[in-house]
Amino acid sequence: MLPERGQDGRAATGFARVLGHRTAWTPVGDGEFFCPGCGGDRNYQRLTGRRRFTLLGVPVLPRGETGPVVECASCQRHFGTDALDHPTTTRFAAMLRDAVHTVALAVLSANGTCARTSLETAAVAVRAAGFPDCTREQLAALVDALAADTGRVHGEPCTPGLAIELHEALDPLAPHLAPVGRESILLQGARIALADGPYTPAEREVLATVGAALTLPADDVTRLLAAARTPS
Protein backbone atom coordinates (compact mmCIF):
# COMPACT_ATOMS: atom_id res chain seq x y z
CA MET A 1 0.00 0.00 0.00
CA LEU A 2 1.38 3.40 -1.00
CA PRO A 3 2.02 5.90 1.82
CA GLU A 4 -0.32 8.80 2.08
CA ARG A 5 0.87 12.00 0.42
CA GLY A 6 1.20 13.80 3.74
CA GLN A 7 3.18 10.97 5.30
CA ASP A 8 5.55 10.82 2.32
CA GLY A 9 6.13 14.60 2.47
CA ARG A 10 6.87 14.43 6.20
CA ALA A 11 9.30 11.57 5.64
CA ALA A 12 11.19 13.50 2.93
CA THR A 13 11.36 16.59 5.14
CA GLY A 14 12.64 14.58 8.04
CA PHE A 15 15.30 12.92 5.88
CA ALA A 16 16.47 16.31 4.64
CA ARG A 17 16.83 17.48 8.22
CA VAL A 18 19.06 14.51 8.98
CA LEU A 19 21.26 14.58 5.86
CA GLY A 20 22.26 17.62 3.84
CA HIS A 21 25.24 19.55 2.61
CA ARG A 22 26.97 22.79 3.53
CA THR A 23 29.53 24.98 1.75
CA ALA A 24 32.28 26.74 3.68
CA TRP A 25 33.47 29.81 1.74
CA THR A 26 36.99 31.22 1.95
CA PRO A 27 37.83 34.73 0.66
CA VAL A 28 40.74 34.76 -1.81
CA GLY A 29 40.52 38.32 -3.15
CA ASP A 30 38.43 41.45 -3.33
CA GLY A 31 37.90 44.58 -5.37
CA GLU A 32 35.23 46.61 -7.12
CA PHE A 33 32.96 45.36 -9.89
CA PHE A 34 29.71 46.15 -11.67
CA CYS A 35 27.15 44.03 -9.81
CA PRO A 36 24.55 42.51 -12.18
CA GLY A 37 22.12 42.25 -9.28
CA CYS A 38 22.44 45.79 -7.94
CA GLY A 39 22.99 47.35 -11.36
CA GLY A 40 25.90 49.50 -10.19
CA ASP A 41 29.47 49.56 -8.92
CA ARG A 42 29.92 47.58 -5.70
CA ASN A 43 32.70 45.99 -3.65
CA TYR A 44 33.08 42.24 -3.98
CA GLN A 45 34.85 39.26 -2.46
CA ARG A 46 36.16 36.42 -4.57
CA LEU A 47 35.38 33.15 -2.79
CA THR A 48 36.29 29.49 -3.10
CA GLY A 49 34.25 26.86 -1.30
CA ARG A 50 34.56 23.40 0.19
CA ARG A 51 31.39 21.33 0.25
CA ARG A 52 30.61 18.76 2.96
CA PHE A 53 27.81 16.33 3.73
CA THR A 54 26.11 17.15 7.00
CA LEU A 55 24.49 14.84 9.53
CA LEU A 56 22.01 16.58 11.80
CA GLY A 57 23.56 19.87 10.64
CA VAL A 58 27.11 18.81 11.52
CA PRO A 59 29.66 18.58 8.62
CA VAL A 60 30.96 15.01 8.39
CA LEU A 61 32.23 14.09 4.89
CA PRO A 62 33.93 16.28 2.26
CA ARG A 63 32.26 16.56 -1.15
CA GLY A 64 35.02 18.48 -2.90
CA GLU A 65 35.59 22.09 -3.86
CA THR A 66 33.24 24.52 -5.57
CA GLY A 67 33.59 27.99 -7.03
CA PRO A 68 35.27 30.31 -7.33
CA VAL A 69 32.41 32.80 -7.17
CA VAL A 70 32.09 36.54 -6.72
CA GLU A 71 30.00 37.75 -3.78
CA CYS A 72 28.58 41.27 -3.85
CA ALA A 73 29.20 43.09 -0.57
CA SER A 74 25.86 44.86 -0.93
CA CYS A 75 23.27 42.31 -2.08
CA GLN A 76 25.27 39.23 -0.93
CA ARG A 77 24.42 37.39 -4.15
CA HIS A 78 26.93 35.07 -5.81
CA PHE A 79 27.93 35.41 -9.46
CA GLY A 80 30.33 33.61 -11.77
CA THR A 81 33.77 35.14 -12.11
CA ASP A 82 32.86 36.28 -15.63
CA ALA A 83 30.99 39.12 -13.88
CA LEU A 84 34.42 40.70 -13.38
CA ASP A 85 34.79 41.05 -17.15
CA HIS A 86 32.19 43.83 -17.19
CA PRO A 87 33.88 47.18 -16.54
CA THR A 88 32.77 49.31 -13.63
CA THR A 89 30.83 52.47 -14.43
CA THR A 90 33.96 54.54 -13.77
CA ARG A 91 36.13 52.32 -15.94
CA PHE A 92 33.56 52.25 -18.74
CA ALA A 93 33.37 56.06 -18.80
CA ALA A 94 37.17 56.26 -19.05
CA MET A 95 37.25 53.68 -21.87
CA LEU A 96 34.60 55.59 -23.81
CA ARG A 97 36.38 58.91 -23.29
CA ASP A 98 39.71 57.50 -24.47
CA ALA A 99 38.07 55.82 -27.47
CA VAL A 100 36.51 59.07 -28.71
CA HIS A 101 39.81 60.90 -28.19
CA THR A 102 41.75 58.26 -30.13
CA VAL A 103 39.27 58.25 -33.03
CA ALA A 104 39.36 62.05 -33.21
CA LEU A 105 43.16 62.10 -33.38
CA ALA A 106 43.20 59.32 -35.98
CA VAL A 107 40.76 61.16 -38.27
CA LEU A 108 42.61 64.46 -37.82
CA SER A 109 45.89 62.72 -38.65
CA ALA A 110 44.34 61.43 -41.86
CA ASN A 111 43.11 64.92 -42.71
CA GLY A 112 45.88 66.49 -44.73
CA THR A 113 45.26 70.06 -43.54
CA CYS A 114 43.83 69.74 -39.98
CA ALA A 115 41.45 72.57 -40.85
CA ARG A 116 40.02 74.77 -38.12
CA THR A 117 36.51 73.40 -38.71
CA SER A 118 37.72 69.81 -38.31
CA LEU A 119 39.65 70.68 -35.16
CA GLU A 120 36.62 72.42 -33.64
CA THR A 121 34.29 69.51 -34.46
CA ALA A 122 36.79 67.11 -32.91
CA ALA A 123 37.22 69.28 -29.82
CA VAL A 124 33.44 69.39 -29.26
CA ALA A 125 33.24 65.57 -29.45
CA VAL A 126 36.19 65.06 -27.12
CA ARG A 127 34.85 67.55 -24.58
CA ALA A 128 31.47 65.81 -24.58
CA ALA A 129 33.19 62.45 -24.06
CA GLY A 130 34.87 63.56 -20.83
CA PHE A 131 37.77 65.91 -21.55
CA PRO A 132 36.07 69.25 -20.74
CA ASP A 133 39.21 71.33 -21.22
CA CYS A 134 40.06 70.05 -24.70
CA THR A 135 40.76 72.79 -27.26
CA ARG A 136 41.51 72.99 -30.97
CA GLU A 137 45.06 74.04 -30.17
CA GLN A 138 45.66 71.03 -27.95
CA LEU A 139 44.40 68.62 -30.59
CA ALA A 140 46.51 70.26 -33.30
CA ALA A 141 49.59 69.99 -31.09
CA LEU A 142 48.88 66.31 -30.37
CA VAL A 143 48.45 65.52 -34.06
CA ASP A 144 51.77 67.23 -34.86
CA ALA A 145 53.49 65.45 -31.95
CA LEU A 146 52.17 62.07 -33.11
CA ALA A 147 53.37 62.72 -36.65
CA ALA A 148 56.81 63.73 -35.39
CA ASP A 149 57.03 60.75 -33.04
CA THR A 150 55.97 58.11 -35.54
CA GLY A 151 57.11 59.64 -38.81
CA ARG A 152 53.50 59.62 -39.96
CA VAL A 153 52.64 62.04 -42.76
CA HIS A 154 49.35 63.95 -42.71
CA GLY A 155 46.94 62.56 -45.26
CA GLU A 156 48.60 59.15 -45.64
CA PRO A 157 46.55 55.91 -45.50
CA CYS A 158 45.88 54.21 -42.17
CA THR A 159 49.27 52.82 -41.16
CA PRO A 160 49.70 49.58 -39.19
CA GLY A 161 50.70 51.62 -36.13
CA LEU A 162 47.57 53.77 -36.32
CA ALA A 163 45.38 50.71 -36.83
CA ILE A 164 46.92 49.13 -33.72
CA GLU A 165 46.19 52.29 -31.70
CA LEU A 166 42.57 52.24 -32.81
CA HIS A 167 42.12 48.55 -32.01
CA GLU A 168 43.75 48.96 -28.59
CA ALA A 169 41.27 51.72 -27.73
CA LEU A 170 38.16 50.19 -29.29
CA ASP A 171 38.48 46.40 -28.99
CA PRO A 172 37.97 46.29 -25.17
CA LEU A 173 35.06 48.73 -25.39
CA ALA A 174 33.05 47.27 -28.27
CA PRO A 175 31.58 44.21 -26.41
CA HIS A 176 30.07 46.50 -23.78
CA LEU A 177 28.41 48.93 -26.21
CA ALA A 178 24.99 48.49 -27.78
CA PRO A 179 24.96 48.77 -31.59
CA VAL A 180 23.70 52.36 -31.39
CA GLY A 181 26.66 53.25 -29.16
CA ARG A 182 29.18 51.75 -31.56
CA GLU A 183 27.53 53.54 -34.46
CA SER A 184 27.66 56.82 -32.54
CA ILE A 185 31.45 56.63 -32.19
CA LEU A 186 31.86 55.99 -35.92
CA LEU A 187 29.50 58.85 -36.77
CA GLN A 188 31.48 61.24 -34.57
CA GLY A 189 34.61 60.35 -36.53
CA ALA A 190 32.72 60.79 -39.80
CA ARG A 191 31.53 64.28 -38.82
CA ILE A 192 35.08 65.29 -37.98
CA ALA A 193 36.22 64.09 -41.40
CA LEU A 194 33.39 65.92 -43.19
CA ALA A 195 33.82 69.19 -41.31
CA ASP A 196 36.17 70.56 -44.00
CA GLY A 197 34.73 68.82 -47.06
CA PRO A 198 34.16 65.36 -48.57
CA TYR A 199 35.99 62.31 -47.26
CA THR A 200 39.52 61.83 -48.48
CA PRO A 201 40.69 58.27 -49.25
CA ALA A 202 42.85 58.34 -46.10
CA GLU A 203 39.88 59.41 -43.96
CA ARG A 204 37.72 56.65 -45.42
CA GLU A 205 40.40 54.09 -44.62
CA VAL A 206 40.71 55.31 -41.03
CA LEU A 207 36.92 55.24 -40.58
CA ALA A 208 36.75 51.73 -42.05
CA THR A 209 39.34 50.66 -39.47
CA VAL A 210 37.25 52.29 -36.72
CA GLY A 211 34.17 50.40 -37.93
CA ALA A 212 36.04 47.09 -37.98
CA ALA A 213 37.40 47.64 -34.45
CA LEU A 214 33.86 48.36 -33.29
CA THR A 215 32.73 45.07 -34.91
CA LEU A 216 30.36 46.89 -37.26
CA PRO A 217 29.62 45.03 -40.52
CA ALA A 218 31.19 46.61 -43.59
CA ASP A 219 27.75 47.31 -45.11
CA ASP A 220 26.75 49.20 -41.96
CA VAL A 221 29.95 51.24 -42.07
CA THR A 222 29.20 52.22 -45.69
CA ARG A 223 25.62 53.14 -44.77
CA LEU A 224 26.68 55.24 -41.78
CA LEU A 225 29.37 57.12 -43.69
CA ALA A 226 26.80 57.96 -46.36
CA ALA A 227 24.24 59.00 -43.72
CA ALA A 228 26.76 61.34 -42.07
CA ARG A 229 26.96 63.32 -45.33
CA THR A 230 23.23 64.07 -45.17
CA PRO A 231 22.37 67.19 -43.13
CA SER A 232 20.10 66.37 -40.20
Buried (B, 14 or more C-beta within 10 A) or exposed (E): EEEEEEEEEEEEEEEEEEEBEBBEBEEEEBEBBBBBBEEEBBEBBBBBBBBBBBEEEEBEEEEEEBBBBBBBBBBEBBBEEEBBEBBBEEBBEEBBBBBBBBBBBBBBBBBBEBBEEBBBBBBBBBBEBBBEEBBBEBBBEBBEEBBEEEEBEBBBBBBEEBBEBBBEBBEBBBEBBEEEEBBBBBBBBBBBBBBBEEBBEBBBBBBBBBBBBBBBEEEBBBEBBEEBEEEE
